[in-house]
Amino acid sequence: MTKIGIFFGTDTGNTRRIAKDIAVLLGANLTAKPVNIRTASVEDLLQYDKLILGTPTYGEGELPGLSTGNATASWEEFLPQLTRYDFTGKTIALYGLGNQKSYADDFVSAMFYLYDSFKQSGATLIGECSIEGYKFEHSKAVVNGQFVGLALDQENQKELTNQRLDAWLKTLQLLWA
């Protein structure tokens, strides 16, 4: 089995920590070392047939990037490059971090931008998750009544992260089998 590429955007490190947890839980034989998107190229992602991509949500549903006060470029600067590439044949699962209390109107909304950009580039997206167990008003990342990936709230529901992550990864492994 080819390795799964794990790429994430972060400025504070929370999304990186989840990427590292994913790599440990799936094992080094299945995953490549997680990479911050600020140091990656589109060609780096294209090396993998299976990808796990993570993003936090900033402010009012924004991707991390220079306009949101990040110290370095991130998903905001990376996604526009995708229009020149074809991700047909690539299978992608997403995870997003957000704060459902402080940002109830845009909880994990940045995950939608990854979903939309990679879908438009031909990728197959998997790993949708139920919205049950969350308390938020709105999220762009809810499509057809489900999150487009795994939604995590490290501020208000950190105690549920391991359980949610384990269940999601088991689902991904079945889908990728």
N, C-alpha and C positions, 0 to 999 in steps of 0.2 A: 504494500500500500504506500502511495506517495504521501509525503508529509503535508500537513495542513499549515498554511501560512497564517500567522496572527499579526495583525497590524492595528494600531490604536493611535488616537490623537489625545493629547493630554498636556496640561500645563502644571497642574498641581500633583499629579501622580496617581490619583485614584483609579483612573481607567487603565493605567499601566499595571497597577497591582492586580486588577481583575484579569488582565491579559496573562500575567505571570501565573496566577492561580489556575487559569484555563490550561496553560501549558503543562503545569504540574499534574493536574487532574487527568488530562488525556495521556500524558507521558511523553518523554523525549523521543520515543520511537515513532510517535504519530505526529508530533508537531515540530515545526522549526522554532527557533528562538523568537519571541515576540519583538516586533520592531515599531518604533515610534514613526508615524507617518511623515513627520518632518524630515526624516533622514532617508525616506524611501522614494523610489520612482515608480511610475506605472508599470514599467518592465519588471520591477521586483515583485509586484503583485501577480503579474501574468505568468510567473514561474510556477505558480500553484494552481491546481485544478480545484482545490478546496480552500476556502478562506474564512477566517473569523475576523470581523472588523468591529472595533469598538470606538465609541465617542461619548464624551460628556455633552450635556446641553448647557449652554451659557445664556444668561439673561432671559430674554423673552423668546426662547426656542431657537437660539442661534448655534451654529457650529463653532467649535473652537477655531481661532485664527487671529490674525493680527488686529482686525477691527474690533475684536472682543477683548483686547488687552493682553493677549498671550505674548509672551516674550519672543516666541518664534512662530513661524508659519505652521499651519496644521491642516485639518480637513478643508477649511474654507479656501485655502489656496490650492489644495491638491485636486479637489473634485472637478474644477473646470477643465483639467487636462484630459479627463476621461472621454470627452467627445471625439477624440482622435483615435480611440482604441476600441477593440471588439472583445468583450468578455463572454461571448457565446461559448458554452461548454464549461464555464466556471460555475461552481456552486458556492454561494456565499451565505453565511449566517451572521447576524448582527447582534450586538449588545449595546445598550445605552445606559448612561448614568444620569440621574436627575434628582431633583428635590420636589416631591409631590406636595409638600406643605407650602414652602416659600414660592414655588412656581407652579401652582396647581393649574394654571391656564396654558402651560406649555411643557408639561412634564415629559421628559425624554424626547421632545420634538425633533431635536437634531438628528436622531436616528433615521427619521423619514428622509432626510436629504441624502444620506448614504443609500438607503433603499431605492429611492427614485433615480439617483445618478447611475447606480450599478445596473438597475433594471433596464434603464434606457440604453446602457452599453451592452445589453444582451445576456447578462448573468441570470442564473436561476437563483432565487432567494428562498431560503428555508429557515426554519426555526422560529416561526411565529409563536407568540405566547398569549395566554389569557390575560385579560385586564382585571380578573377577579383578585381580590386581596390588596388592591391599590385604592387610594383615595385622592383623586384628582378631578379637575373639571374638564380639561381638554388636553389632547395631545395630537399633533400632526402624525405621530408614529402609530396611531390606531387606524388600521385599514381593515375593512370588512369585520369590524368588531373585535379585532385582536391587535396586540402590538406586533409590529413587523419584525421584532426580535426580542431578546431578553431585556426587560426593563429592571434596573436596579436603583434603589434609593439608599445610598450609604449613610445618609444623614438621619433618616427617620425609620428605616426598616433594615438596618445592617444585620440584625439577628436572623433575617430571612435569606440573606444573600447566599450562604452555602447551600441551603436546601434548594433554592431556585436554580442556582448554577449547576448543581448535581443533576437535577431533573432535566434541565435543558440540554446538558451535554449528553446524557443518555439518549435523549430523543435524536440529537444530531448524529450520534454514532449509529443508531438504527437507520436513519435516513441515508447515511453515507455507506452503509454496509453493502 
